[in-house]
Amino acid sequence: MPTITFKTNIKCAACVAKVTPALNELVGDQHWSVDLTNPDRVLSVEVESVIASDLYAALEKVGYTALEN
């Protein structure tokens, strides 16, 4: 499955917990991760048919942003 990556403003484990319901609903559990050790806080999403604009909207609803790498 292809993976796309996004630079985000997700900064900590509490932030990850806040975006978890939205991302699980959009792409499913186990199909995304956030690298908090990377200075760009990279969100990796395994995709089949997810549209980037849907991902941006899901994150914005919970107060976060993402830019495609």
CHARMM internal coordinates of N, CA and C (Angstrom, degrees):
IC EDIT
DIST 1 N 1 CA 1.4403
DIST 1 CA 1 C 1.5285
ANGL 1 N 1 CA 1 C 107.98
DIST 1 C 2 N 1.3309
ANGL 1 CA 1 C 2 N 119.03
DIHE 1 N 1 CA 1 C 2 N 133.30
DIST 2 N 2 CA 1.4644
ANGL 1 C 2 N 2 CA 120.44
DIHE 1 CA 1 C 2 N 2 CA 179.82
DIST 2 CA 2 C 1.5244
ANGL 2 N 2 CA 2 C 111.44
DIHE 1 C 2 N 2 CA 2 C -67.43
DIST 2 C 3 N 1.3175
ANGL 2 CA 2 C 3 N 115.30
DIHE 2 N 2 CA 2 C 3 N 151.44
DIST 3 N 3 CA 1.4641
ANGL 2 C 3 N 3 CA 121.84
DIHE 2 CA 2 C 3 N 3 CA 178.48
DIST 3 CA 3 C 1.5204
ANGL 3 N 3 CA 3 C 108.75
DIHE 2 C 3 N 3 CA 3 C -121.73
DIST 3 C 4 N 1.3296
ANGL 3 CA 3 C 4 N 115.98
DIHE 3 N 3 CA 3 C 4 N 134.13
DIST 4 N 4 CA 1.4540
ANGL 3 C 4 N 4 CA 120.04
DIHE 3 CA 3 C 4 N 4 CA 172.53
DIST 4 CA 4 C 1.5219
ANGL 4 N 4 CA 4 C 108.36
DIHE 3 C 4 N 4 CA 4 C -114.79
DIST 4 C 5 N 1.3235
ANGL 4 CA 4 C 5 N 116.53
DIHE 4 N 4 CA 4 C 5 N 151.03
DIST 5 N 5 CA 1.4534
ANGL 4 C 5 N 5 CA 120.57
DIHE 4 CA 4 C 5 N 5 CA -177.27
DIST 5 CA 5 C 1.5234
ANGL 5 N 5 CA 5 C 110.09
DIHE 4 C 5 N 5 CA 5 C -121.51
DIST 5 C 6 N 1.3299
ANGL 5 CA 5 C 6 N 114.38
DIHE 5 N 5 CA 5 C 6 N 150.62
DIST 6 N 6 CA 1.4497
ANGL 5 C 6 N 6 CA 122.22
DIHE 5 CA 5 C 6 N 6 CA -177.65
DIST 6 CA 6 C 1.5205
ANGL 6 N 6 CA 6 C 109.43
DIHE 5 C 6 N 6 CA 6 C -136.53
DIST 6 C 7 N 1.3127
ANGL 6 CA 6 C 7 N 117.13
DIHE 6 N 6 CA 6 C 7 N 139.83
DIST 7 N 7 CA 1.4515
ANGL 6 C 7 N 7 CA 122.84
DIHE 6 CA 6 C 7 N 7 CA 169.82
DIST 7 CA 7 C 1.5262
ANGL 7 N 7 CA 7 C 105.81
DIHE 6 C 7 N 7 CA 7 C -81.44
DIST 7 C 8 N 1.3372
ANGL 7 CA 7 C 8 N 117.71
DIHE 7 N 7 CA 7 C 8 N 132.11
DIST 8 N 8 CA 1.4615
ANGL 7 C 8 N 8 CA 120.65
DIHE 7 CA 7 C 8 N 8 CA -175.83
DIST 8 CA 8 C 1.5282
ANGL 8 N 8 CA 8 C 111.59
DIHE 7 C 8 N 8 CA 8 C -129.93
DIST 8 C 9 N 1.3255
ANGL 8 CA 8 C 9 N 114.98
DIHE 8 N 8 CA 8 C 9 N 173.50
DIST 9 N 9 CA 1.4587
ANGL 8 C 9 N 9 CA 121.02
DIHE 8 CA 8 C 9 N 9 CA 171.67
DIST 9 CA 9 C 1.5311
ANGL 9 N 9 CA 9 C 110.73
DIHE 8 C 9 N 9 CA 9 C -106.67
DIST 9 C 10 N 1.3136
ANGL 9 CA 9 C 10 N 116.67
DIHE 9 N 9 CA 9 C 10 N 24.58
DIST 10 N 10 CA 1.4681
ANGL 9 C 10 N 10 CA 122.80
DIHE 9 CA 9 C 10 N 10 CA 174.50
DIST 10 CA 10 C 1.5295
ANGL 10 N 10 CA 10 C 106.34
DIHE 9 C 10 N 10 CA 10 C -78.04
DIST 10 C 11 N 1.3433
ANGL 10 CA 10 C 11 N 117.56
DIHE 10 N 10 CA 10 C 11 N 117.49
DIST 11 N 11 CA 1.4629
ANGL 10 C 11 N 11 CA 120.31
DIHE 10 CA 10 C 11 N 11 CA -168.50
DIST 11 CA 11 C 1.5231
ANGL 11 N 11 CA 11 C 116.34
DIHE 10 C 11 N 11 CA 11 C -108.35
DIST 11 C 12 N 1.3289
ANGL 11 CA 11 C 12 N 118.30
DIHE 11 N 11 CA 11 C 12 N -21.30
DIST 12 N 12 CA 1.4635
ANGL 11 C 12 N 12 CA 118.78
DIHE 11 CA 11 C 12 N 12 CA -172.38
DIST 12 CA 12 C 1.5303
ANGL 12 N 12 CA 12 C 110.62
DIHE 11 C 12 N 12 CA 12 C -152.12
DIST 12 C 13 N 1.3133
ANGL 12 CA 12 C 13 N 115.11
DIHE 12 N 12 CA 12 C 13 N 177.91
DIST 13 N 13 CA 1.4630
ANGL 12 C 13 N 13 CA 120.58
DIHE 12 CA 12 C 13 N 13 CA -179.69
DIST 13 CA 13 C 1.5282
ANGL 13 N 13 CA 13 C 111.56
DIHE 12 C 13 N 13 CA 13 C -62.82
DIST 13 C 14 N 1.3305
ANGL 13 CA 13 C 14 N 117.44
DIHE 13 N 13 CA 13 C 14 N -34.59
DIST 14 N 14 CA 1.4643
ANGL 13 C 14 N 14 CA 120.08
DIHE 13 CA 13 C 14 N 14 CA 178.02
DIST 14 CA 14 C 1.5360
ANGL 14 N 14 CA 14 C 110.56
DIHE 13 C 14 N 14 CA 14 C -66.12
DIST 14 C 15 N 1.3209
ANGL 14 CA 14 C 15 N 116.53
DIHE 14 N 14 CA 14 C 15 N -36.42
DIST 15 N 15 CA 1.4656
ANGL 14 C 15 N 15 CA 120.94
DIHE 14 CA 14 C 15 N 15 CA 176.11
DIST 15 CA 15 C 1.5308
ANGL 15 N 15 CA 15 C 110.17
DIHE 14 C 15 N 15 CA 15 C -64.32
DIST 15 C 16 N 1.3173
ANGL 15 CA 15 C 16 N 115.84
DIHE 15 N 15 CA 15 C 16 N -43.24
DIST 16 N 16 CA 1.4691
ANGL 15 C 16 N 16 CA 120.24
DIHE 15 CA 15 C 16 N 16 CA 178.50
DIST 16 CA 16 C 1.5283
ANGL 16 N 16 CA 16 C 109.31
DIHE 15 C 16 N 16 CA 16 C -60.25
DIST 16 C 17 N 1.3236
ANGL 16 CA 16 C 17 N 116.50
DIHE 16 N 16 CA 16 C 17 N -42.52
DIST 17 N 17 CA 1.4626
ANGL 16 C 17 N 17 CA 119.97
DIHE 16 CA 16 C 17 N 17 CA 178.87
DIST 17 CA 17 C 1.5234
ANGL 17 N 17 CA 17 C 111.03
DIHE 16 C 17 N 17 CA 17 C -61.55
DIST 17 C 18 N 1.3261
ANGL 17 CA 17 C 18 N 116.89
DIHE 17 N 17 CA 17 C 18 N -35.09
DIST 18 N 18 CA 1.4613
ANGL 17 C 18 N 18 CA 120.28
DIHE 17 CA 17 C 18 N 18 CA -179.21
DIST 18 CA 18 C 1.5294
ANGL 18 N 18 CA 18 C 112.04
DIHE 17 C 18 N 18 CA 18 C -70.76
DIST 18 C 19 N 1.3310
ANGL 18 CA 18 C 19 N 117.89
DIHE 18 N 18 CA 18 C 19 N -35.40
DIST 19 N 19 CA 1.4713
ANGL 18 C 19 N 19 CA 120.08
DIHE 18 CA 18 C 19 N 19 CA -179.05
DIST 19 CA 19 C 1.5289
ANGL 19 N 19 CA 19 C 112.70
DIHE 18 C 19 N 19 CA 19 C -86.55
DIST 19 C 20 N 1.3167
ANGL 19 CA 19 C 20 N 117.40
DIHE 19 N 19 CA 19 C 20 N -15.06
DIST 20 N 20 CA 1.4627
ANGL 19 C 20 N 20 CA 121.24
DIHE 19 CA 19 C 20 N 20 CA -175.98
DIST 20 CA 20 C 1.5265
ANGL 20 N 20 CA 20 C 114.18
DIHE 19 C 20 N 20 CA 20 C -52.78
DIST 20 C 21 N 1.3317
ANGL 20 CA 20 C 21 N 120.24
DIHE 20 N 20 CA 20 C 21 N -50.75
DIST 21 N 21 CA 1.4741
ANGL 20 C 21 N 21 CA 118.51
DIHE 20 CA 20 C 21 N 21 CA -179.20
DIST 21 CA 21 C 1.5276
ANGL 21 N 21 CA 21 C 112.85
DIHE 20 C 21 N 21 CA 21 C -59.50
DIST 21 C 22 N 1.3227
ANGL 21 CA 21 C 22 N 117.14
DIHE 21 N 21 CA 21 C 22 N -41.54
DIST 22 N 22 CA 1.4620
ANGL 21 C 22 N 22 CA 120.71
DIHE 21 CA 21 C 22 N 22 CA -178.49
DIST 22 CA 22 C 1.5225
ANGL 22 N 22 CA 22 C 111.42
DIHE 21 C 22 N 22 CA 22 C -66.09
DIST 22 C 23 N 1.3298
ANGL 22 CA 22 C 23 N 116.91
DIHE 22 N 22 CA 22 C 23 N -44.53
DIST 23 N 23 CA 1.4652
ANGL 22 C 23 N 23 CA 120.14
DIHE 22 CA 22 C 23 N 23 CA -179.07
DIST 23 CA 23 C 1.5242
ANGL 23 N 23 CA 23 C 111.64
DIHE 22 C 23 N 23 CA 23 C -71.68
DIST 23 C 24 N 1.3213
ANGL 23 CA 23 C 24 N 117.50
DIHE 23 N 23 CA 23 C 24 N -38.01
DIST 24 N 24 CA 1.4663
ANGL 23 C 24 N 24 CA 119.70
DIHE 23 CA 23 C 24 N 24 CA 176.92
DIST 24 CA 24 C 1.5260
ANGL 24 N 24 CA 24 C 110.91
DIHE 23 C 24 N 24 CA 24 C -62.21
DIST 24 C 25 N 1.3286
ANGL 24 CA 24 C 25 N 116.47
DIHE 24 N 24 CA 24 C 25 N -39.10
DIST 25 N 25 CA 1.4640
ANGL 24 C 25 N 25 CA 120.08
DIHE 24 CA 24 C 25 N 25 CA 179.35
DIST 25 CA 25 C 1.5331
ANGL 25 N 25 CA 25 C 110.62
DIHE 24 C 25 N 25 CA 25 C -67.31
DIST 25 C 26 N 1.3172
ANGL 25 CA 25 C 26 N 116.65
DIHE 25 N 25 CA 25 C 26 N -38.26
DIST 26 N 26 CA 1.4617
ANGL 25 C 26 N 26 CA 120.67
DIHE 25 CA 25 C 26 N 26 CA -176.05
DIST 26 CA 26 C 1.5235
ANGL 26 N 26 CA 26 C 112.84
DIHE 25 C 26 N 26 CA 26 C -77.21
DIST 26 C 27 N 1.3509
ANGL 26 CA 26 C 27 N 117.00
DIHE 26 N 26 CA 26 C 27 N -48.27
DIST 27 N 27 CA 1.4696
ANGL 26 C 27 N 27 CA 119.75
DIHE 26 CA 26 C 27 N 27 CA -173.51
DIST 27 CA 27 C 1.5177
ANGL 27 N 27 CA 27 C 114.05
DIHE 26 C 27 N 27 CA 27 C -118.17
DIST 27 C 28 N 1.3204
ANGL 27 CA 27 C 28 N 117.23
DIHE 27 N 27 CA 27 C 28 N -9.65
DIST 28 N 28 CA 1.4581
ANGL 27 C 28 N 28 CA 120.33
DIHE 27 CA 27 C 28 N 28 CA 179.44
DIST 28 CA 28 C 1.5147
ANGL 28 N 28 CA 28 C 112.32
DIHE 27 C 28 N 28 CA 28 C 93.64
DIST 28 C 29 N 1.3037
ANGL 28 CA 28 C 29 N 114.30
DIHE 28 N 28 CA 28 C 29 N 147.87
DIST 29 N 29 CA 1.4637
ANGL 28 C 29 N 29 CA 121.46
DIHE 28 CA 28 C 29 N 29 CA 177.70
DIST 29 CA 29 C 1.5236
ANGL 29 N 29 CA 29 C 109.15
DIHE 28 C 29 N 29 CA 29 C -59.72
DIST 29 C 30 N 1.3093
ANGL 29 CA 29 C 30 N 117.06
DIHE 29 N 29 CA 29 C 30 N 145.41
DIST 30 N 30 CA 1.4697
ANGL 29 C 30 N 30 CA 123.79
DIHE 29 CA 29 C 30 N 30 CA 178.26
DIST 30 CA 30 C 1.5250
ANGL 30 N 30 CA 30 C 114.35
DIHE 29 C 30 N 30 CA 30 C 73.69
DIST 30 C 31 N 1.3518
ANGL 30 CA 30 C 31 N 118.32
DIHE 30 N 30 CA 30 C 31 N 9.25
DIST 31 N 31 CA 1.4595
ANGL 30 C 31 N 31 CA 120.24
DIHE 30 CA 30 C 31 N 31 CA 179.94
DIST 31 CA 31 C 1.5244
ANGL 31 N 31 CA 31 C 111.96
DIHE 30 C 31 N 31 CA 31 C -115.18
DIST 31 C 32 N 1.3312
ANGL 31 CA 31 C 32 N 115.98
DIHE 31 N 31 CA 31 C 32 N 14.94
DIST 32 N 32 CA 1.4552
ANGL 31 C 32 N 32 CA 119.95
DIHE 31 CA 31 C 32 N 32 CA 178.00
DIST 32 CA 32 C 1.5284
ANGL 32 N 32 CA 32 C 108.62
DIHE 31 C 32 N 32 CA 32 C -153.93
DIST 32 C 33 N 1.3315
ANGL 32 CA 32 C 33 N 115.06
DIHE 32 N 32 CA 32 C 33 N 158.09
DIST 33 N 33 CA 1.4622
ANGL 32 C 33 N 33 CA 120.65
DIHE 32 CA 32 C 33 N 33 CA 175.27
DIST 33 CA 33 C 1.5162
ANGL 33 N 33 CA 33 C 108.69
DIHE 32 C 33 N 33 CA 33 C -157.56
DIST 33 C 34 N 1.3369
ANGL 33 CA 33 C 34 N 115.90
DIHE 33 N 33 CA 33 C 34 N 157.33
DIST 34 N 34 CA 1.4560
ANGL 33 C 34 N 34 CA 122.10
DIHE 33 CA 33 C 34 N 34 CA 176.90
DIST 34 CA 34 C 1.5223
ANGL 34 N 34 CA 34 C 107.38
DIHE 33 C 34 N 34 CA 34 C -121.28
DIST 34 C 35 N 1.3256
ANGL 34 CA 34 C 35 N 116.28
DIHE 34 N 34 CA 34 C 35 N 128.11
DIST 35 N 35 CA 1.4571
ANGL 34 C 35 N 35 CA 121.79
DIHE 34 CA 34 C 35 N 35 CA 177.17
DIST 35 CA 35 C 1.5202
ANGL 35 N 35 CA 35 C 108.44
DIHE 34 C 35 N 35 CA 35 C -91.96
DIST 35 C 36 N 1.3272
ANGL 35 CA 35 C 36 N 116.55
DIHE 35 N 35 CA 35 C 36 N 96.55
DIST 36 N 36 CA 1.4578
ANGL 35 C 36 N 36 CA 121.15
DIHE 35 CA 35 C 36 N 36 CA -178.83
DIST 36 CA 36 C 1.5235
ANGL 36 N 36 CA 36 C 112.69
DIHE 35 C 36 N 36 CA 36 C -74.95
DIST 36 C 37 N 1.3273
ANGL 36 CA 36 C 37 N 117.91
DIHE 36 N 36 CA 36 C 37 N -12.08
DIST 37 N 37 CA 1.4668
ANGL 36 C 37 N 37 CA 120.01
DIHE 36 CA 36 C 37 N 37 CA 178.20
DIST 37 CA 37 C 1.5212
ANGL 37 N 37 CA 37 C 111.71
DIHE 36 C 37 N 37 CA 37 C -84.21
DIST 37 C 38 N 1.3139
ANGL 37 CA 37 C 38 N 117.51
DIHE 37 N 37 CA 37 C 38 N -16.89
DIST 38 N 38 CA 1.4578
ANGL 37 C 38 N 38 CA 122.43
DIHE 37 CA 37 C 38 N 38 CA 177.52
DIST 38 CA 38 C 1.5310
ANGL 38 N 38 CA 38 C 108.54
DIHE 37 C 38 N 38 CA 38 C -81.95
DIST 38 C 39 N 1.3316
ANGL 38 CA 38 C 39 N 118.25
DIHE 38 N 38 CA 38 C 39 N 132.18
DIST 39 N 39 CA 1.4716
ANGL 38 C 39 N 39 CA 119.76
DIHE 38 CA 38 C 39 N 39 CA -179.89
DIST 39 CA 39 C 1.5325
ANGL 39 N 39 CA 39 C 113.67
DIHE 38 C 39 N 39 CA 39 C -58.27
DIST 39 C 40 N 1.3241
ANGL 39 CA 39 C 40 N 117.93
DIHE 39 N 39 CA 39 C 40 N -24.77
DIST 40 N 40 CA 1.4631
ANGL 39 C 40 N 40 CA 122.06
DIHE 39 CA 39 C 40 N 40 CA 177.82
DIST 40 CA 40 C 1.5214
ANGL 40 N 40 CA 40 C 113.03
DIHE 39 C 40 N 40 CA 40 C -86.46
DIST 40 C 41 N 1.3438
ANGL 40 CA 40 C 41 N 117.13
DIHE 40 N 40 CA 40 C 41 N -0.34
DIST 41 N 41 CA 1.4659
ANGL 40 C 41 N 41 CA 121.98
DIHE 40 CA 40 C 41 N 41 CA 179.95
DIST 41 CA 41 C 1.5264
ANGL 41 N 41 CA 41 C 110.37
DIHE 40 C 41 N 41 CA 41 C 47.73
DIST 41 C 42 N 1.3138
ANGL 41 CA 41 C 42 N 115.44
DIHE 41 N 41 CA 41 C 42 N 62.69
DIST 42 N 42 CA 1.4580
ANGL 41 C 42 N 42 CA 122.04
DIHE 41 CA 41 C 42 N 42 CA -171.26
DIST 42 CA 42 C 1.5263
ANGL 42 N 42 CA 42 C 112.05
DIHE 41 C 42 N 42 CA 42 C -74.19
DIST 42 C 43 N 1.3246
ANGL 42 CA 42 C 43 N 113.90
DIHE 42 N 42 CA 42 C 43 N 125.87
DIST 43 N 43 CA 1.4568
ANGL 42 C 43 N 43 CA 122.66
DIHE 42 CA 42 C 43 N 43 CA 173.82
DIST 43 CA 43 C 1.5199
ANGL 43 N 43 CA 43 C 106.88
DIHE 42 C 43 N 43 CA 43 C -96.81
DIST 43 C 44 N 1.3278
ANGL 43 CA 43 C 44 N 117.29
DIHE 43 N 43 CA 43 C 44 N 122.46
DIST 44 N 44 CA 1.4599
ANGL 43 C 44 N 44 CA 122.61
DIHE 43 CA 43 C 44 N 44 CA 176.77
DIST 44 CA 44 C 1.5165
ANGL 44 N 44 CA 44 C 108.11
DIHE 43 C 44 N 44 CA 44 C -108.47
DIST 44 C 45 N 1.3181
ANGL 44 CA 44 C 45 N 115.48
DIHE 44 N 44 CA 44 C 45 N 131.04
DIST 45 N 45 CA 1.4645
ANGL 44 C 45 N 45 CA 121.12
DIHE 44 CA 44 C 45 N 45 CA -177.37
DIST 45 CA 45 C 1.5146
ANGL 45 N 45 CA 45 C 108.96
DIHE 44 C 45 N 45 CA 45 C -128.74
DIST 45 C 46 N 1.3397
ANGL 45 CA 45 C 46 N 115.83
DIHE 45 N 45 CA 45 C 46 N 123.48
DIST 46 N 46 CA 1.4637
ANGL 45 C 46 N 46 CA 120.84
DIHE 45 CA 45 C 46 N 46 CA 172.94
DIST 46 CA 46 C 1.5174
ANGL 46 N 46 CA 46 C 106.22
DIHE 45 C 46 N 46 CA 46 C -79.98
DIST 46 C 47 N 1.3174
ANGL 46 CA 46 C 47 N 115.69
DIHE 46 N 46 CA 46 C 47 N 126.97
DIST 47 N 47 CA 1.4648
ANGL 46 C 47 N 47 CA 118.51
DIHE 46 CA 46 C 47 N 47 CA -173.11
DIST 47 CA 47 C 1.5167
ANGL 47 N 47 CA 47 C 112.17
DIHE 46 C 47 N 47 CA 47 C -126.05
DIST 47 C 48 N 1.2937
ANGL 47 CA 47 C 48 N 114.40
DIHE 47 N 47 CA 47 C 48 N 149.70
DIST 48 N 48 CA 1.4546
ANGL 47 C 48 N 48 CA 122.20
DIHE 47 CA 47 C 48 N 48 CA 167.31
DIST 48 CA 48 C 1.5087
ANGL 48 N 48 CA 48 C 107.46
DIHE 47 C 48 N 48 CA 48 C -119.53
DIST 48 C 49 N 1.3340
ANGL 48 CA 48 C 49 N 116.01
DIHE 48 N 48 CA 48 C 49 N -51.51
DIST 49 N 49 CA 1.4647
ANGL 48 C 49 N 49 CA 118.73
DIHE 48 CA 48 C 49 N 49 CA -176.78
DIST 49 CA 49 C 1.5276
ANGL 49 N 49 CA 49 C 112.32
DIHE 48 C 49 N 49 CA 49 C -139.81
DIST 49 C 50 N 1.3230
ANGL 49 CA 49 C 50 N 117.89
DIHE 49 N 49 CA 49 C 50 N 20.52
DIST 50 N 50 CA 1.4588
ANGL 49 C 50 N 50 CA 120.19
DIHE 49 CA 49 C 50 N 50 CA 179.48
DIST 50 CA 50 C 1.5176
ANGL 50 N 50 CA 50 C 109.47
DIHE 49 C 50 N 50 CA 50 C -77.03
DIST 50 C 51 N 1.3057
ANGL 50 CA 50 C 51 N 116.01
DIHE 50 N 50 CA 50 C 51 N 132.71
DIST 51 N 51 CA 1.4582
ANGL 50 C 51 N 51 CA 122.15
DIHE 50 CA 50 C 51 N 51 CA 177.94
DIST 51 CA 51 C 1.5275
ANGL 51 N 51 CA 51 C 107.98
DIHE 50 C 51 N 51 CA 51 C -93.75
DIST 51 C 52 N 1.3268
ANGL 51 CA 51 C 52 N 116.63
DIHE 51 N 51 CA 51 C 52 N 134.10
DIST 52 N 52 CA 1.4635
ANGL 51 C 52 N 52 CA 121.22
DIHE 51 CA 51 C 52 N 52 CA -176.89
DIST 52 CA 52 C 1.5234
ANGL 52 N 52 CA 52 C 111.51
DIHE 51 C 52 N 52 CA 52 C -54.30
DIST 52 C 53 N 1.3230
ANGL 52 CA 52 C 53 N 117.84
DIHE 52 N 52 CA 52 C 53 N -39.17
DIST 53 N 53 CA 1.4638
ANGL 52 C 53 N 53 CA 119.87
DIHE 52 CA 52 C 53 N 53 CA -178.95
DIST 53 CA 53 C 1.5299
ANGL 53 N 53 CA 53 C 111.69
DIHE 52 C 53 N 53 CA 53 C -63.22
DIST 53 C 54 N 1.3276
ANGL 53 CA 53 C 54 N 117.36
DIHE 53 N 53 CA 53 C 54 N -31.70
DIST 54 N 54 CA 1.4649
ANGL 53 C 54 N 54 CA 120.84
DIHE 53 CA 53 C 54 N 54 CA 175.96
DIST 54 CA 54 C 1.5224
ANGL 54 N 54 CA 54 C 110.52
DIHE 53 C 54 N 54 CA 54 C -67.74
DIST 54 C 55 N 1.3204
ANGL 54 CA 54 C 55 N 116.09
DIHE 54 N 54 CA 54 C 55 N -38.67
DIST 55 N 55 CA 1.4619
ANGL 54 C 55 N 55 CA 120.64
DIHE 54 CA 54 C 55 N 55 CA 178.07
DIST 55 CA 55 C 1.5223
ANGL 55 N 55 CA 55 C 110.16
DIHE 54 C 55 N 55 CA 55 C -65.77
DIST 55 C 56 N 1.3326
ANGL 55 CA 55 C 56 N 116.67
DIHE 55 N 55 CA 55 C 56 N -45.51
DIST 56 N 56 CA 1.4665
ANGL 55 C 56 N 56 CA 120.46
DIHE 55 CA 55 C 56 N 56 CA 178.13
DIST 56 CA 56 C 1.5221
ANGL 56 N 56 CA 56 C 110.48
DIHE 55 C 56 N 56 CA 56 C -58.00
DIST 56 C 57 N 1.3131
ANGL 56 CA 56 C 57 N 116.92
DIHE 56 N 56 CA 56 C 57 N -45.04
DIST 57 N 57 CA 1.4626
ANGL 56 C 57 N 57 CA 121.38
DIHE 56 CA 56 C 57 N 57 CA -179.04
DIST 57 CA 57 C 1.5212
ANGL 57 N 57 CA 57 C 111.76
DIHE 56 C 57 N 57 CA 57 C -63.82
DIST 57 C 58 N 1.3325
ANGL 57 CA 57 C 58 N 117.25
DIHE 57 N 57 CA 57 C 58 N -41.85
DIST 58 N 58 CA 1.4652
ANGL 57 C 58 N 58 CA 121.14
DIHE 57 CA 57 C 58 N 58 CA 179.64
DIST 58 CA 58 C 1.5288
ANGL 58 N 58 CA 58 C 110.54
DIHE 57 C 58 N 58 CA 58 C -62.72
DIST 58 C 59 N 1.3242
ANGL 58 CA 58 C 59 N 116.92
DIHE 58 N 58 CA 58 C 59 N -41.97
DIST 59 N 59 CA 1.4636
ANGL 58 C 59 N 59 CA 120.16
DIHE 58 CA 58 C 59 N 59 CA 179.02
DIST 59 CA 59 C 1.5243
ANGL 59 N 59 CA 59 C 111.44
DIHE 58 C 59 N 59 CA 59 C -69.10
DIST 59 C 60 N 1.3229
ANGL 59 CA 59 C 60 N 117.35
DIHE 59 N 59 CA 59 C 60 N -41.50
DIST 60 N 60 CA 1.4661
ANGL 59 C 60 N 60 CA 120.69
DIHE 59 CA 59 C 60 N 60 CA 179.99
DIST 60 CA 60 C 1.5221
ANGL 60 N 60 CA 60 C 111.72
DIHE 59 C 60 N 60 CA 60 C -61.44
DIST 60 C 61 N 1.3427
ANGL 60 CA 60 C 61 N 117.20
DIHE 60 N 60 CA 60 C 61 N -34.71
DIST 61 N 61 CA 1.4682
ANGL 60 C 61 N 61 CA 120.61
DIHE 60 CA 60 C 61 N 61 CA 179.34
DIST 61 CA 61 C 1.5167
ANGL 61 N 61 CA 61 C 112.06
DIHE 60 C 61 N 61 CA 61 C -60.72
DIST 61 C 62 N 1.3364
ANGL 61 CA 61 C 62 N 117.18
DIHE 61 N 61 CA 61 C 62 N -27.28
DIST 62 N 62 CA 1.4570
ANGL 61 C 62 N 62 CA 120.64
DIHE 61 CA 61 C 62 N 62 CA 179.92
DIST 62 CA 62 C 1.5331
ANGL 62 N 62 CA 62 C 112.16
DIHE 61 C 62 N 62 CA 62 C -108.54
DIST 62 C 63 N 1.3322
ANGL 62 CA 62 C 63 N 116.70
DIHE 62 N 62 CA 62 C 63 N 13.07
DIST 63 N 63 CA 1.4518
ANGL 62 C 63 N 63 CA 120.59
DIHE 62 CA 62 C 63 N 63 CA 170.61
DIST 63 CA 63 C 1.5258
ANGL 63 N 63 CA 63 C 117.22
DIHE 62 C 63 N 63 CA 63 C 92.84
DIST 63 C 64 N 1.3178
ANGL 63 CA 63 C 64 N 118.08
DIHE 63 N 63 CA 63 C 64 N 20.44
DIST 64 N 64 CA 1.4691
ANGL 63 C 64 N 64 CA 120.95
DIHE 63 CA 63 C 64 N 64 CA -178.17
DIST 64 CA 64 C 1.5265
ANGL 64 N 64 CA 64 C 110.57
DIHE 63 C 64 N 64 CA 64 C -126.84
DIST 64 C 65 N 1.3420
ANGL 64 CA 64 C 65 N 114.74
DIHE 64 N 64 CA 64 C 65 N 163.90
DIST 65 N 65 CA 1.4582
ANGL 64 C 65 N 65 CA 119.86
DIHE 64 CA 64 C 65 N 65 CA 179.32
DIST 65 CA 65 C 1.5221
ANGL 65 N 65 CA 65 C 109.49
DIHE 64 C 65 N 65 CA 65 C -129.12
DIST 65 C 66 N 1.3260
ANGL 65 CA 65 C 66 N 115.01
DIHE 65 N 65 CA 65 C 66 N 161.68
DIST 66 N 66 CA 1.4567
ANGL 65 C 66 N 66 CA 121.39
DIHE 65 CA 65 C 66 N 66 CA 177.99
DIST 66 CA 66 C 1.5244
ANGL 66 N 66 CA 66 C 108.56
DIHE 65 C 66 N 66 CA 66 C -147.48
DIST 66 C 67 N 1.3178
ANGL 66 CA 66 C 67 N 115.35
DIHE 66 N 66 CA 66 C 67 N 145.83
DIST 67 N 67 CA 1.4537
ANGL 66 C 67 N 67 CA 122.74
DIHE 66 CA 66 C 67 N 67 CA 174.79
DIST 67 CA 67 C 1.5247
ANGL 67 N 67 CA 67 C 107.19
DIHE 66 C 67 N 67 CA 67 C -127.14
DIST 67 C 68 N 1.3148
ANGL 67 CA 67 C 68 N 117.19
DIHE 67 N 67 CA 67 C 68 N 130.65
DIST 68 N 68 CA 1.4619
ANGL 67 C 68 N 68 CA 119.72
DIHE 67 CA 67 C 68 N 68 CA -179.37
DIST 68 CA 68 C 1.5208
ANGL 68 N 68 CA 68 C 109.65
DIHE 67 C 68 N 68 CA 68 C -65.46
DIST 68 C 69 N 1.3355
ANGL 68 CA 68 C 69 N 115.78
DIHE 68 N 68 CA 68 C 69 N 135.34
DIST 69 N 69 CA 1.4779
ANGL 68 C 69 N 69 CA 121.00
DIHE 68 CA 68 C 69 N 69 CA 178.30
DIST 69 CA 69 C 1.4995
ANGL 69 N 69 CA 69 C 110.29
DIHE 68 C 69 N 69 CA 69 C -76.16
END
COOR INIT
IC SEED 1 N 1 CA 1 C
IC BUILD
